[in-house]
């Protein structure tokens, strides 16, 4: 073997690995800034589990290309350029555009905040939010990651999944979001069975303190869930007296969106 070629090949391979690691670091930093902004360097380094020097180099590179910016007290946030790219990506599957007219009608019927979310691993990602006119309201930022077990949208989505996928999910971690989050697998199974029976989920304060929600799954052409929606509001308005009415309205909206996506029935 030509040792010069071997050395050159090893050098190229090492450069490729370094480049890959840099890209991975940049993606992790972008995601962490988006979820926690504005955020300082030290907190960001802890969040992504990387050395401060690495995170600082990554931030400076992202700032150079217009993806991140810093304020007067050295806290970082994403720019509108990053938001624009994310806005294009959040409806890559067409779900948001098909759902939006129906979501507006659902908000008129319920008078509360409407959320639309799509799956990403063990979470859902919020891709649309229609705010209520009430001053006291539920609020989650677009792009927010929503645990399946802790949310109305997530429980509705899970209940529409095959049993094998539910079993696999329940074997993973089920961290609490509030003191009301269901974290016991058997209790969660019972709750999902209730969702299947009713058609909608009910989640009082499982994701956010003081907020209750009902949710319904949206399915695609093969009958599998592709997302879910929820009606969310403060517990002073979202009481047991309105769960059934809002739940039925959510199911009707989810079925209409599913038909728009080509679902059977």
CORLIN-V156219 format. One record per backbone hydrogen bond with DSSP energy under -0.5 kcal/mol. CO is the residue of the C=O (numbers start at 1). NH is the residue of the N-H. Records with the same first field share a line. If there is no record, write none. Layout:
CO: NH  NH
//
This chain:
1: 3
2: 6
3: 7
4: 8
5: 9
6: 10
7: 11
8: 12
9: 13
10: 14
11: 15
12: 16
13: 17
14: 18
15: 19
16: 20
17: 21
18: 22
19: 23
20: 24
21: 25
22: 26
23: 27
24: 28
25: 29
26: 30
27: 31
28: 32
29: 33
30: 34
31: 35
32: 36
33: 37
39: 76
40: 44
41: 45
42: 46
43: 47
44: 48
45: 49  50
51: 55
52: 56
53: 57
54: 58
55: 59
56: 60
57: 61
58: 62
59: 63
60: 64
61: 65
62: 67  68
63: 66
67: 79
69: 77
71: 74
74: 41
75: 71
76: 38  39
77: 69
79: 83
80: 84
81: 85
82: 86
83: 87
84: 88
85: 89
86: 90
88: 91
89: 92
91: 94
94: 98
95: 99
96: 100
97: 101
99: 102  103
100: 104
101: 105
102: 106
103: 107
104: 108
105: 109
106: 110
107: 111
113: 232
114: 130
115: 230
116: 127  128
117: 228
118: 125
120: 123
122: 148
123: 120
124: 146
125: 118
126: 143
128: 116
129: 131
130: 114
135: 137
141: 144
144: 126
145: 147
146: 124
147: 151
148: 151
151: 155
152: 156
153: 157
154: 158
155: 159
156: 160
157: 160
158: 161
162: 165  166
163: 167
164: 168
165: 169
166: 170
167: 171
169: 172
178: 181
181: 183
183: 185
184: 188
185: 189
186: 190
187: 191
188: 192
189: 193
190: 194
191: 195
192: 196
193: 197
194: 198
195: 199
201: 215
203: 205  213
205: 180
206: 177
208: 211
210: 235
211: 205
212: 233
213: 203
214: 231
215: 201
216: 229
218: 226  227
220: 223
224: 220
227: 218
228: 117
229: 216
230: 115  232
231: 214
232: 113
233: 212
234: 237  238
237: 239
239: 242  243
240: 244
242: 246
243: 247
244: 248
245: 249
246: 250
247: 251
248: 252
249: 253
250: 254
251: 255
252: 256
253: 257
254: 258
255: 259
256: 260
257: 261
258: 263
259: 262
//
